[in-house]
Amino acid sequence: MADTSLVGERGTPREMLVERSKIREFATACMTDNPAYLDDHAPVSEPTFLTTKNFWGRGGDSPVSRLGIDFRRLLHGGDEFTFHGPPPRAGTVLMFTTRIADAY
């Protein structure tokens, strides 16, 4: 049975710099051959790139760190993103807050 006591908890807002080299690494890991993401000057991240924020949001006061999840074994944590424009470009600094919507 899942511990539902953390449902609704939010972490402290954090910053994430969208780095050109990280866009390329993520695209390579996803086995894409799209030059828009692989070129040395690739300016735009693919939308699923934002899943990498899971590596930024752990530790500290993140409620996710208190769930006891082994992130090496997590395929997908049910992320949801809202874009208010195109996917972020390299050099963009994003603000994000982690919130636990459900536990099961």
Gaussian input, Z-matrix of N, CA and C with variables (Angstrom, degrees):
# hf/3-21g

backbone

0 1
 N
 C     1     B1
 C     2     B2     1     A1
 N     3     B3     2     A2     1     D1
 C     4     B4     3     A3     2     D2
 C     5     B5     4     A4     3     D3
 N     6     B6     5     A5     4     D4
 C     7     B7     6     A6     5     D5
 C     8     B8     7     A7     6     D6
 N     9     B9     8     A8     7     D7
 C    10    B10     9     A9     8     D8
 C    11    B11    10    A10     9     D9
 N    12    B12    11    A11    10    D10
 C    13    B13    12    A12    11    D11
 C    14    B14    13    A13    12    D12
 N    15    B15    14    A14    13    D13
 C    16    B16    15    A15    14    D14
 C    17    B17    16    A16    15    D15
 N    18    B18    17    A17    16    D16
 C    19    B19    18    A18    17    D17
 C    20    B20    19    A19    18    D18
 N    21    B21    20    A20    19    D19
 C    22    B22    21    A21    20    D20
 C    23    B23    22    A22    21    D21
 N    24    B24    23    A23    22    D22
 C    25    B25    24    A24    23    D23
 C    26    B26    25    A25    24    D24
 N    27    B27    26    A26    25    D25
 C    28    B28    27    A27    26    D26
 C    29    B29    28    A28    27    D27
 N    30    B30    29    A29    28    D28
 C    31    B31    30    A30    29    D29
 C    32    B32    31    A31    30    D30
 N    33    B33    32    A32    31    D31
 C    34    B34    33    A33    32    D32
 C    35    B35    34    A34    33    D33
 N    36    B36    35    A35    34    D34
 C    37    B37    36    A36    35    D35
 C    38    B38    37    A37    36    D36
 N    39    B39    38    A38    37    D37
 C    40    B40    39    A39    38    D38
 C    41    B41    40    A40    39    D39
 N    42    B42    41    A41    40    D40
 C    43    B43    42    A42    41    D41
 C    44    B44    43    A43    42    D42
 N    45    B45    44    A44    43    D43
 C    46    B46    45    A45    44    D44
 C    47    B47    46    A46    45    D45
 N    48    B48    47    A47    46    D46
 C    49    B49    48    A48    47    D47
 C    50    B50    49    A49    48    D48
 N    51    B51    50    A50    49    D49
 C    52    B52    51    A51    50    D50
 C    53    B53    52    A52    51    D51
 N    54    B54    53    A53    52    D52
 C    55    B55    54    A54    53    D53
 C    56    B56    55    A55    54    D54
 N    57    B57    56    A56    55    D55
 C    58    B58    57    A57    56    D56
 C    59    B59    58    A58    57    D57
 N    60    B60    59    A59    58    D58
 C    61    B61    60    A60    59    D59
 C    62    B62    61    A61    60    D60
 N    63    B63    62    A62    61    D61
 C    64    B64    63    A63    62    D62
 C    65    B65    64    A64    63    D63
 N    66    B66    65    A65    64    D64
 C    67    B67    66    A66    65    D65
 C    68    B68    67    A67    66    D66
 N    69    B69    68    A68    67    D67
 C    70    B70    69    A69    68    D68
 C    71    B71    70    A70    69    D69
 N    72    B72    71    A71    70    D70
 C    73    B73    72    A72    71    D71
 C    74    B74    73    A73    72    D72
 N    75    B75    74    A74    73    D73
 C    76    B76    75    A75    74    D74
 C    77    B77    76    A76    75    D75
 N    78    B78    77    A77    76    D76
 C    79    B79    78    A78    77    D77
 C    80    B80    79    A79    78    D78
 N    81    B81    80    A80    79    D79
 C    82    B82    81    A81    80    D80
 C    83    B83    82    A82    81    D81
 N    84    B84    83    A83    82    D82
 C    85    B85    84    A84    83    D83
 C    86    B86    85    A85    84    D84
 N    87    B87    86    A86    85    D85
 C    88    B88    87    A87    86    D86
 C    89    B89    88    A88    87    D87
 N    90    B90    89    A89    88    D88
 C    91    B91    90    A90    89    D89
 C    92    B92    91    A91    90    D90
 N    93    B93    92    A92    91    D91
 C    94    B94    93    A93    92    D92
 C    95    B95    94    A94    93    D93
 N    96    B96    95    A95    94    D94
 C    97    B97    96    A96    95    D95
 C    98    B98    97    A97    96    D96
 N    99    B99    98    A98    97    D97
 C   100   B100    99    A99    98    D98
 C   101   B101   100   A100    99    D99
 N   102   B102   101   A101   100   D100
 C   103   B103   102   A102   101   D101
 C   104   B104   103   A103   102   D102
 N   105   B105   104   A104   103   D103
 C   106   B106   105   A105   104   D104
 C   107   B107   106   A106   105   D105
 N   108   B108   107   A107   106   D106
 C   109   B109   108   A108   107   D107
 C   110   B110   109   A109   108   D108
 N   111   B111   110   A110   109   D109
 C   112   B112   111   A111   110   D110
 C   113   B113   112   A112   111   D111
 N   114   B114   113   A113   112   D112
 C   115   B115   114   A114   113   D113
 C   116   B116   115   A115   114   D114
 N   117   B117   116   A116   115   D115
 C   118   B118   117   A117   116   D116
 C   119   B119   118   A118   117   D117
 N   120   B120   119   A119   118   D118
 C   121   B121   120   A120   119   D119
 C   122   B122   121   A121   120   D120
 N   123   B123   122   A122   121   D121
 C   124   B124   123   A123   122   D122
 C   125   B125   124   A124   123   D123
 N   126   B126   125   A125   124   D124
 C   127   B127   126   A126   125   D125
 C   128   B128   127   A127   126   D126
 N   129   B129   128   A128   127   D127
 C   130   B130   129   A129   128   D128
 C   131   B131   130   A130   129   D129
 N   132   B132   131   A131   130   D130
 C   133   B133   132   A132   131   D131
 C   134   B134   133   A133   132   D132
 N   135   B135   134   A134   133   D133
 C   136   B136   135   A135   134   D134
 C   137   B137   136   A136   135   D135
 N   138   B138   137   A137   136   D136
 C   139   B139   138   A138   137   D137
 C   140   B140   139   A139   138   D138
 N   141   B141   140   A140   139   D139
 C   142   B142   141   A141   140   D140
 C   143   B143   142   A142   141   D141
 N   144   B144   143   A143   142   D142
 C   145   B145   144   A144   143   D143
 C   146   B146   145   A145   144   D144
 N   147   B147   146   A146   145   D145
 C   148   B148   147   A147   146   D146
 C   149   B149   148   A148   147   D147
 N   150   B150   149   A149   148   D148
 C   151   B151   150   A150   149   D149
 C   152   B152   151   A151   150   D150
 N   153   B153   152   A152   151   D151
 C   154   B154   153   A153   152   D152
 C   155   B155   154   A154   153   D153
 N   156   B156   155   A155   154   D154
 C   157   B157   156   A156   155   D155
 C   158   B158   157   A157   156   D156
 N   159   B159   158   A158   157   D157
 C   160   B160   159   A159   158   D158
 C   161   B161   160   A160   159   D159
 N   162   B162   161   A161   160   D160
 C   163   B163   162   A162   161   D161
 C   164   B164   163   A163   162   D162
 N   165   B165   164   A164   163   D163
 C   166   B166   165   A165   164   D164
 C   167   B167   166   A166   165   D165
 N   168   B168   167   A167   166   D166
 C   169   B169   168   A168   167   D167
 C   170   B170   169   A169   168   D168
 N   171   B171   170   A170   169   D169
 C   172   B172   171   A171   170   D170
 C   173   B173   172   A172   171   D171
 N   174   B174   173   A173   172   D172
 C   175   B175   174   A174   173   D173
 C   176   B176   175   A175   174   D174
 N   177   B177   176   A176   175   D175
 C   178   B178   177   A177   176   D176
 C   179   B179   178   A178   177   D177
 N   180   B180   179   A179   178   D178
 C   181   B181   180   A180   179   D179
 C   182   B182   181   A181   180   D180
 N   183   B183   182   A182   181   D181
 C   184   B184   183   A183   182   D182
 C   185   B185   184   A184   183   D183
 N   186   B186   185   A185   184   D184
 C   187   B187   186   A186   185   D185
 C   188   B188   187   A187   186   D186
 N   189   B189   188   A188   187   D187
 C   190   B190   189   A189   188   D188
 C   191   B191   190   A190   189   D189
 N   192   B192   191   A191   190   D190
 C   193   B193   192   A192   191   D191
 C   194   B194   193   A193   192   D192
 N   195   B195   194   A194   193   D193
 C   196   B196   195   A195   194   D194
 C   197   B197   196   A196   195   D195
 N   198   B198   197   A197   196   D196
 C   199   B199   198   A198   197   D197
 C   200   B200   199   A199   198   D198
 N   201   B201   200   A200   199   D199
 C   202   B202   201   A201   200   D200
 C   203   B203   202   A202   201   D201
 N   204   B204   203   A203   202   D202
 C   205   B205   204   A204   203   D203
 C   206   B206   205   A205   204   D204
 N   207   B207   206   A206   205   D205
 C   208   B208   207   A207   206   D206
 C   209   B209   208   A208   207   D207
 N   210   B210   209   A209   208   D208
 C   211   B211   210   A210   209   D209
 C   212   B212   211   A211   210   D210
 N   213   B213   212   A212   211   D211
 C   214   B214   213   A213   212   D212
 C   215   B215   214   A214   213   D213
 N   216   B216   215   A215   214   D214
 C   217   B217   216   A216   215   D215
 C   218   B218   217   A217   216   D216
 N   219   B219   218   A218   217   D217
 C   220   B220   219   A219   218   D218
 C   221   B221   220   A220   219   D219
 N   222   B222   221   A221   220   D220
 C   223   B223   222   A222   221   D221
 C   224   B224   223   A223   222   D222
 N   225   B225   224   A224   223   D223
 C   226   B226   225   A225   224   D224
 C   227   B227   226   A226   225   D225
 N   228   B228   227   A227   226   D226
 C   229   B229   228   A228   227   D227
 C   230   B230   229   A229   228   D228
 N   231   B231   230   A230   229   D229
 C   232   B232   231   A231   230   D230
 C   233   B233   232   A232   231   D231
 N   234   B234   233   A233   232   D232
 C   235   B235   234   A234   233   D233
 C   236   B236   235   A235   234   D234
 N   237   B237   236   A236   235   D235
 C   238   B238   237   A237   236   D236
 C   239   B239   238   A238   237   D237
 N   240   B240   239   A239   238   D238
 C   241   B241   240   A240   239   D239
 C   242   B242   241   A241   240   D240
 N   243   B243   242   A242   241   D241
 C   244   B244   243   A243   242   D242
 C   245   B245   244   A244   243   D243
 N   246   B246   245   A245   244   D244
 C   247   B247   246   A246   245   D245
 C   248   B248   247   A247   246   D246
 N   249   B249   248   A248   247   D247
 C   250   B250   249   A249   248   D248
 C   251   B251   250   A250   249   D249
 N   252   B252   251   A251   250   D250
 C   253   B253   252   A252   251   D251
 C   254   B254   253   A253   252   D252
 N   255   B255   254   A254   253   D253
 C   256   B256   255   A255   254   D254
 C   257   B257   256   A256   255   D255
 N   258   B258   257   A257   256   D256
 C   259   B259   258   A258   257   D257
 C   260   B260   259   A259   258   D258
 N   261   B261   260   A260   259   D259
 C   262   B262   261   A261   260   D260
 C   263   B263   262   A262   261   D261
 N   264   B264   263   A263   262   D262
 C   265   B265   264   A264   263   D263
 C   266   B266   265   A265   264   D264
 N   267   B267   266   A266   265   D265
 C   268   B268   267   A267   266   D266
 C   269   B269   268   A268   267   D267
 N   270   B270   269   A269   268   D268
 C   271   B271   270   A270   269   D269
 C   272   B272   271   A271   270   D270
 N   273   B273   272   A272   271   D271
 C   274   B274   273   A273   272   D272
 C   275   B275   274   A274   273   D273
 N   276   B276   275   A275   274   D274
 C   277   B277   276   A276   275   D275
 C   278   B278   277   A277   276   D276
 N   279   B279   278   A278   277   D277
 C   280   B280   279   A279   278   D278
 C   281   B281   280   A280   279   D279
 N   282   B282   281   A281   280   D280
 C   283   B283   282   A282   281   D281
 C   284   B284   283   A283   282   D282
 N   285   B285   284   A284   283   D283
 C   286   B286   285   A285   284   D284
 C   287   B287   286   A286   285   D285
 N   288   B288   287   A287   286   D286
 C   289   B289   288   A288   287   D287
 C   290   B290   289   A289   288   D288
 N   291   B291   290   A290   289   D289
 C   292   B292   291   A291   290   D290
 C   293   B293   292   A292   291   D291
 N   294   B294   293   A293   292   D292
 C   295   B295   294   A294   293   D293
 C   296   B296   295   A295   294   D294
 N   297   B297   296   A296   295   D295
 C   298   B298   297   A297   296   D296
 C   299   B299   298   A298   297   D297
 N   300   B300   299   A299   298   D298
 C   301   B301   300   A300   299   D299
 C   302   B302   301   A301   300   D300
 N   303   B303   302   A302   301   D301
 C   304   B304   303   A303   302   D302
 C   305   B305   304   A304   303   D303
 N   306   B306   305   A305   304   D304
 C   307   B307   306   A306   305   D305
 C   308   B308   307   A307   306   D306
 N   309   B309   308   A308   307   D307
 C   310   B310   309   A309   308   D308
 C   311   B311   310   A310   309   D309

   B1=1.4401
   B2=1.5238
   B3=1.3174
   B4=1.4595
   B5=1.5187
   B6=1.3228
   B7=1.4601
   B8=1.5152
   B9=1.3084
   B10=1.4635
   B11=1.5271
   B12=1.3198
   B13=1.4624
   B14=1.5258
   B15=1.3308
   B16=1.4649
   B17=1.5289
   B18=1.3236
   B19=1.4629
   B20=1.5295
   B21=1.3198
   B22=1.4605
   B23=1.5160
   B24=1.3325
   B25=1.4644
   B26=1.5263
   B27=1.3303
   B28=1.4667
   B29=1.5266
   B30=1.3287
   B31=1.4542
   B32=1.5155
   B33=1.3010
   B34=1.4554
   B35=1.5241
   B36=1.3305
   B37=1.4686
   B38=1.5298
   B39=1.3304
   B40=1.4618
   B41=1.5185
   B42=1.3238
   B43=1.4602
   B44=1.5186
   B45=1.3152
   B46=1.4636
   B47=1.5200
   B48=1.3285
   B49=1.4550
   B50=1.5241
   B51=1.3219
   B52=1.4622
   B53=1.5288
   B54=1.3288
   B55=1.4583
   B56=1.5259
   B57=1.3244
   B58=1.4672
   B59=1.5284
   B60=1.3222
   B61=1.4703
   B62=1.5257
   B63=1.3198
   B64=1.4598
   B65=1.5302
   B66=1.3299
   B67=1.4688
   B68=1.5252
   B69=1.3215
   B70=1.4679
   B71=1.5298
   B72=1.3346
   B73=1.4682
   B74=1.5263
   B75=1.3282
   B76=1.4570
   B77=1.5223
   B78=1.3214
   B79=1.4694
   B80=1.5304
   B81=1.3171
   B82=1.4662
   B83=1.5226
   B84=1.3273
   B85=1.4624
   B86=1.5305
   B87=1.3324
   B88=1.4729
   B89=1.5216
   B90=1.3312
   B91=1.4706
   B92=1.5310
   B93=1.3156
   B94=1.4497
   B95=1.5220
   B96=1.3128
   B97=1.4596
   B98=1.5275
   B99=1.3133
   B100=1.4533
   B101=1.5277
   B102=1.3419
   B103=1.4633
   B104=1.5262
   B105=1.3180
   B106=1.4689
   B107=1.5237
   B108=1.3474
   B109=1.4548
   B110=1.5304
   B111=1.3236
   B112=1.4606
   B113=1.5173
   B114=1.3037
   B115=1.4599
   B116=1.5298
   B117=1.3399
   B118=1.4647
   B119=1.5235
   B120=1.3085
   B121=1.4608
   B122=1.5191
   B123=1.3289
   B124=1.4667
   B125=1.5264
   B126=1.3162
   B127=1.4665
   B128=1.5229
   B129=1.3413
   B130=1.4632
   B131=1.5194
   B132=1.3200
   B133=1.4582
   B134=1.5157
   B135=1.3272
   B136=1.4568
   B137=1.5266
   B138=1.3272
   B139=1.4671
   B140=1.5239
   B141=1.3344
   B142=1.4633
   B143=1.5300
   B144=1.3326
   B145=1.4656
   B146=1.5292
   B147=1.3066
   B148=1.4609
   B149=1.5217
   B150=1.3359
   B151=1.4618
   B152=1.5250
   B153=1.3341
   B154=1.4623
   B155=1.5234
   B156=1.3166
   B157=1.4630
   B158=1.5206
   B159=1.3318
   B160=1.4650
   B161=1.5206
   B162=1.3301
   B163=1.4551
   B164=1.5223
   B165=1.3396
   B166=1.4657
   B167=1.5218
   B168=1.3262
   B169=1.4495
   B170=1.5070
   B171=1.3129
   B172=1.4634
   B173=1.5207
   B174=1.3011
   B175=1.4559
   B176=1.5173
   B177=1.3080
   B178=1.4520
   B179=1.5085
   B180=1.3132
   B181=1.4613
   B182=1.5235
   B183=1.3251
   B184=1.4574
   B185=1.5175
   B186=1.3382
   B187=1.4552
   B188=1.5302
   B189=1.3175
   B190=1.4728
   B191=1.5277
   B192=1.3244
   B193=1.4657
   B194=1.5246
   B195=1.3233
   B196=1.4686
   B197=1.5237
   B198=1.3338
   B199=1.4691
   B200=1.5216
   B201=1.3434
   B202=1.4596
   B203=1.5186
   B204=1.3371
   B205=1.4662
   B206=1.5201
   B207=1.3238
   B208=1.4599
   B209=1.5312
   B210=1.3342
   B211=1.4638
   B212=1.5263
   B213=1.3198
   B214=1.4656
   B215=1.5159
   B216=1.3195
   B217=1.4579
   B218=1.5295
   B219=1.3137
   B220=1.4568
   B221=1.5265
   B222=1.3187
   B223=1.4582
   B224=1.5166
   B225=1.3206
   B226=1.4558
   B227=1.5152
   B228=1.3081
   B229=1.4562
   B230=1.5133
   B231=1.3249
   B232=1.4527
   B233=1.5125
   B234=1.3211
   B235=1.4572
   B236=1.5158
   B237=1.3067
   B238=1.4621
   B239=1.5208
   B240=1.3264
   B241=1.4594
   B242=1.5195
   B243=1.3062
   B244=1.4618
   B245=1.5148
   B246=1.3243
   B247=1.4580
   B248=1.5188
   B249=1.3018
   B250=1.4619
   B251=1.5230
   B252=1.3074
   B253=1.4586
   B254=1.5191
   B255=1.3195
   B256=1.4702
   B257=1.5307
   B258=1.3521
   B259=1.4651
   B260=1.5294
   B261=1.3243
   B262=1.4669
   B263=1.5198
   B264=1.3065
   B265=1.4618
   B266=1.5271
   B267=1.3157
   B268=1.4612
   B269=1.5261
   B270=1.3147
   B271=1.4548
   B272=1.5218
   B273=1.3289
   B274=1.4622
   B275=1.5233
   B276=1.3106
   B277=1.4547
   B278=1.5254
   B279=1.3189
   B280=1.4576
   B281=1.5248
   B282=1.2959
   B283=1.4607
   B284=1.5235
   B285=1.3295
   B286=1.4573
   B287=1.5162
   B288=1.3089
   B289=1.4591
   B290=1.5063
   B291=1.3148
   B292=1.4617
   B293=1.5268
   B294=1.3247
   B295=1.4639
   B296=1.5103
   B297=1.3013
   B298=1.4598
   B299=1.5171
   B300=1.3234
   B301=1.4630
   B302=1.5227
   B303=1.3490
   B304=1.4530
   B305=1.5198
   B306=1.2897
   B307=1.4656
   B308=1.5249
   B309=1.3404
   B310=1.4626
   B311=1.5116
   A1=108.91
   A2=116.74
   A3=121.88
   A4=110.95
   A5=115.29
   A6=121.07
   A7=108.26
   A8=116.93
   A9=120.88
   A10=112.31
   A11=117.97
   A12=120.18
   A13=113.07
   A14=118.29
   A15=121.05
   A16=113.16
   A17=118.36
   A18=121.19
   A19=108.98
   A20=115.00
   A21=121.26
   A22=113.95
   A23=117.25
   A24=120.77
   A25=110.50
   A26=116.11
   A27=123.20
   A28=108.93
   A29=114.11
   A30=119.55
   A31=109.89
   A32=115.46
   A33=121.90
   A34=108.82
   A35=119.09
   A36=119.87
   A37=110.44
   A38=115.92
   A39=121.82
   A40=109.70
   A41=116.01
   A42=122.50
   A43=110.42
   A44=115.64
   A45=122.10
   A46=107.65
   A47=117.14
   A48=122.16
   A49=108.50
   A50=117.62
   A51=122.24
   A52=106.62
   A53=115.84
   A54=121.53
   A55=111.22
   A56=115.65
   A57=122.34
   A58=111.20
   A59=117.39
   A60=119.76
   A61=111.28
   A62=117.64
   A63=120.69
   A64=111.06
   A65=117.05
   A66=120.46
   A67=109.23
   A68=116.41
   A69=121.59
   A70=111.13
   A71=118.07
   A72=121.30
   A73=111.02
   A74=116.96
   A75=120.61
   A76=110.60
   A77=116.94
   A78=120.79
   A79=110.65
   A80=116.82
   A81=120.84
   A82=110.37
   A83=116.97
   A84=120.99
   A85=111.54
   A86=116.58
   A87=121.40
   A88=112.04
   A89=116.49
   A90=124.23
   A91=113.09
   A92=116.84
   A93=119.68
   A94=109.96
   A95=115.71
   A96=119.71
   A97=109.88
   A98=116.67
   A99=122.15
   A100=109.41
   A101=117.43
   A102=119.73
   A103=113.58
   A104=117.19
   A105=119.60
   A106=111.26
   A107=117.24
   A108=120.67
   A109=112.94
   A110=117.98
   A111=121.23
   A112=114.24
   A113=117.54
   A114=122.35
   A115=109.90
   A116=116.52
   A117=120.51
   A118=112.20
   A119=116.84
   A120=121.11
   A121=111.66
   A122=117.20
   A123=121.18
   A124=109.52
   A125=116.02
   A126=117.82
   A127=115.13
   A128=117.67
   A129=119.95
   A130=110.72
   A131=115.91
   A132=119.82
   A133=109.02
   A134=115.76
   A135=117.26
   A136=106.96
   A137=118.43
   A138=120.51
   A139=115.03
   A140=118.02
   A141=119.01
   A142=112.79
   A143=117.35
   A144=121.29
   A145=111.04
   A146=117.07
   A147=120.19
   A148=113.57
   A149=117.87
   A150=118.74
   A151=110.94
   A152=117.33
   A153=119.93
   A154=112.14
   A155=117.54
   A156=119.69
   A157=110.55
   A158=117.81
   A159=119.84
   A160=111.61
   A161=117.22
   A162=120.16
   A163=111.09
   A164=117.02
   A165=122.04
   A166=110.71
   A167=117.30
   A168=120.97
   A169=115.58
   A170=117.32
   A171=119.39
   A172=110.11
   A173=114.46
   A174=119.60
   A175=111.22
   A176=114.89
   A177=119.36
   A178=111.20
   A179=116.21
   A180=120.02
   A181=112.59
   A182=118.17
   A183=120.63
   A184=110.32
   A185=117.48
   A186=118.96
   A187=112.13
   A188=117.65
   A189=121.16
   A190=110.25
   A191=117.06
   A192=119.48
   A193=111.65
   A194=117.25
   A195=120.84
   A196=112.86
   A197=117.72
   A198=120.45
   A199=112.81
   A200=116.88
   A201=120.29
   A202=113.13
   A203=117.24
   A204=122.05
   A205=109.84
   A206=116.86
   A207=122.11
   A208=106.58
   A209=117.50
   A210=121.93
   A211=112.72
   A212=118.16
   A213=120.05
   A214=111.03
   A215=117.36
   A216=122.10
   A217=112.92
   A218=117.14
   A219=121.64
   A220=110.07
   A221=116.54
   A222=120.24
   A223=110.19
   A224=116.31
   A225=120.12
   A226=107.77
   A227=115.53
   A228=119.79
   A229=113.90
   A230=118.35
   A231=120.31
   A232=112.61
   A233=117.40
   A234=120.87
   A235=111.24
   A236=114.96
   A237=121.32
   A238=106.86
   A239=116.20
   A240=121.21
   A241=109.74
   A242=115.62
   A243=121.27
   A244=107.34
   A245=116.46
   A246=121.53
   A247=109.12
   A248=115.92
   A249=121.08
   A250=108.83
   A251=115.80
   A252=123.35
   A253=107.80
   A254=116.98
   A255=120.08
   A256=110.95
   A257=116.93
   A258=119.57
   A259=110.32
   A260=117.16
   A261=120.25
   A262=112.78
   A263=114.60
   A264=122.65
   A265=109.39
   A266=115.54
   A267=120.60
   A268=108.41
   A269=115.54
   A270=121.15
   A271=113.56
   A272=116.67
   A273=120.31
   A274=109.78
   A275=116.63
   A276=121.43
   A277=106.86
   A278=115.50
   A279=121.53
   A280=110.11
   A281=115.33
   A282=121.59
   A283=106.75
   A284=117.63
   A285=120.20
   A286=109.92
   A287=114.04
   A288=122.16
   A289=107.76
   A290=116.91
   A291=121.70
   A292=108.58
   A293=115.70
   A294=121.49
   A295=108.27
   A296=117.52
   A297=121.73
   A298=107.24
   A299=115.71
   A300=121.62
   A301=111.70
   A302=116.93
   A303=119.87
   A304=108.71
   A305=116.47
   A306=122.06
   A307=107.24
   A308=115.70
   A309=119.27
   A310=109.74
   D1=134.84
   D2=-177.25
   D3=-77.41
   D4=145.20
   D5=175.41
   D6=-78.53
   D7=110.91
   D8=-177.35
   D9=-95.26
   D10=5.28
   D11=-176.94
   D12=-66.28
   D13=-20.18
   D14=-179.35
   D15=-93.95
   D16=-3.66
   D17=179.66
   D18=-59.18
   D19=129.93
   D20=-178.22
   D21=94.64
   D22=-14.12
   D23=179.58
   D24=-66.79
   D25=144.12
   D26=177.20
   D27=-124.01
   D28=145.39
   D29=173.89
   D30=-88.92
   D31=177.65
   D32=175.37
   D33=-72.67
   D34=137.94
   D35=175.51
   D36=-55.42
   D37=139.32
   D38=-177.46
   D39=-130.21
   D40=161.37
   D41=176.88
   D42=-104.04
   D43=148.69
   D44=175.52
   D45=-139.62
   D46=120.32
   D47=175.60
   D48=-85.45
   D49=125.31
   D50=176.91
   D51=-81.37
   D52=105.13
   D53=-175.79
   D54=-95.98
   D55=138.03
   D56=-179.62
   D57=-56.07
   D58=-44.31
   D59=-178.14
   D60=-66.83
   D61=-33.10
   D62=178.95
   D63=-72.57
   D64=-33.39
   D65=173.87
   D66=-59.47
   D67=-46.54
   D68=-179.35
   D69=-65.05
   D70=-43.11
   D71=178.79
   D72=-61.56
   D73=-43.59
   D74=179.86
   D75=-64.38
   D76=-43.81
   D77=179.44
   D78=-61.94
   D79=-40.59
   D80=178.02
   D81=-63.78
   D82=-43.31
   D83=179.14
   D84=-63.19
   D85=-30.33
   D86=178.26
   D87=-85.00
   D88=2.33
   D89=177.87
   D90=58.36
   D91=37.87
   D92=176.04
   D93=-84.81
   D94=153.10
   D95=172.55
   D96=-115.95
   D97=14.50
   D98=-179.89
   D99=-72.92
   D100=114.62
   D101=-177.70
   D102=-63.89
   D103=-18.51
   D104=178.30
   D105=-61.68
   D106=-26.06
   D107=-179.46
   D108=-106.08
   D109=-14.81
   D110=-173.86
   D111=-103.37
   D112=-24.15
   D113=-177.40
   D114=-59.02
   D115=148.99
   D116=178.19
   D117=-58.86
   D118=-21.40
   D119=-178.75
   D120=-110.54
   D121=19.86
   D122=-178.86
   D123=-59.86
   D124=113.32
   D125=-174.23
   D126=-90.78
   D127=-16.81
   D128=-170.77
   D129=-117.27
   D130=137.08
   D131=175.67
   D132=-87.18
   D133=149.82
   D134=172.92
   D135=-75.88
   D136=152.28
   D137=-172.84
   D138=-54.44
   D139=-37.00
   D140=-177.34
   D141=-74.78
   D142=-6.72
   D143=176.36
   D144=-54.23
   D145=-31.11
   D146=-175.42
   D147=-66.03
   D148=-11.32
   D149=174.67
   D150=-62.94
   D151=-20.56
   D152=179.56
   D153=-66.73
   D154=-12.65
   D155=177.35
   D156=-62.72
   D157=-18.69
   D158=176.79
   D159=-60.16
   D160=-27.40
   D161=178.20
   D162=-80.80
   D163=-19.25
   D164=178.77
   D165=-89.17
   D166=-29.11
   D167=-171.17
   D168=-92.77
   D169=4.09
   D170=-179.64
   D171=-88.21
   D172=159.58
   D173=177.96
   D174=80.35
   D175=-176.54
   D176=179.80
   D177=58.63
   D178=-132.03
   D179=-177.44
   D180=-98.14
   D181=12.83
   D182=-177.97
   D183=-61.76
   D184=126.63
   D185=177.47
   D186=-63.60
   D187=-25.10
   D188=179.09
   D189=-63.87
   D190=-36.61
   D191=179.98
   D192=-65.28
   D193=-21.14
   D194=179.38
   D195=-88.96
   D196=-2.25
   D197=178.14
   D198=-80.75
   D199=-15.46
   D200=179.49
   D201=74.96
   D202=30.09
   D203=-179.17
   D204=-84.11
   D205=133.86
   D206=172.54
   D207=-85.71
   D208=99.44
   D209=-175.05
   D210=-63.27
   D211=-19.16
   D212=176.44
   D213=-68.45
   D214=-19.70
   D215=-177.37
   D216=-110.32
   D217=4.03
   D218=-178.27
   D219=-87.63
   D220=119.21
   D221=177.25
   D222=-79.72
   D223=-47.82
   D224=179.40
   D225=-158.95
   D226=133.39
   D227=-176.79
   D228=-97.03
   D229=12.75
   D230=179.20
   D231=76.72
   D232=38.50
   D233=177.98
   D234=-64.54
   D235=149.25
   D236=174.62
   D237=-137.46
   D238=132.42
   D239=-177.81
   D240=-122.97
   D241=144.97
   D242=174.24
   D243=-116.37
   D244=119.30
   D245=177.72
   D246=-98.35
   D247=129.76
   D248=176.12
   D249=-105.50
   D250=34.27
   D251=-177.35
   D252=161.19
   D253=-161.28
   D254=-179.86
   D255=-70.85
   D256=166.08
   D257=176.01
   D258=-55.19
   D259=151.05
   D260=-176.82
   D261=-62.71
   D262=147.10
   D263=178.87
   D264=-95.91
   D265=158.02
   D266=174.77
   D267=-56.50
   D268=137.34
   D269=-179.29
   D270=95.76
   D271=-12.44
   D272=179.31
   D273=-74.23
   D274=138.97
   D275=173.11
   D276=-103.80
   D277=119.60
   D278=-179.72
   D279=-102.48
   D280=148.64
   D281=171.86
   D282=-107.95
   D283=137.38
   D284=176.93
   D285=-143.23
   D286=155.16
   D287=175.59
   D288=-129.97
   D289=131.06
   D290=177.39
   D291=-87.01
   D292=133.30
   D293=176.80
   D294=-135.28
   D295=135.57
   D296=176.47
   D297=-89.84
   D298=113.07
   D299=-177.88
   D300=-87.41
   D301=-31.11
   D302=-176.65
   D303=-162.14
   D304=160.01
   D305=175.87
   D306=-141.20
   D307=125.05
   D308=-179.21
   D309=-152.56

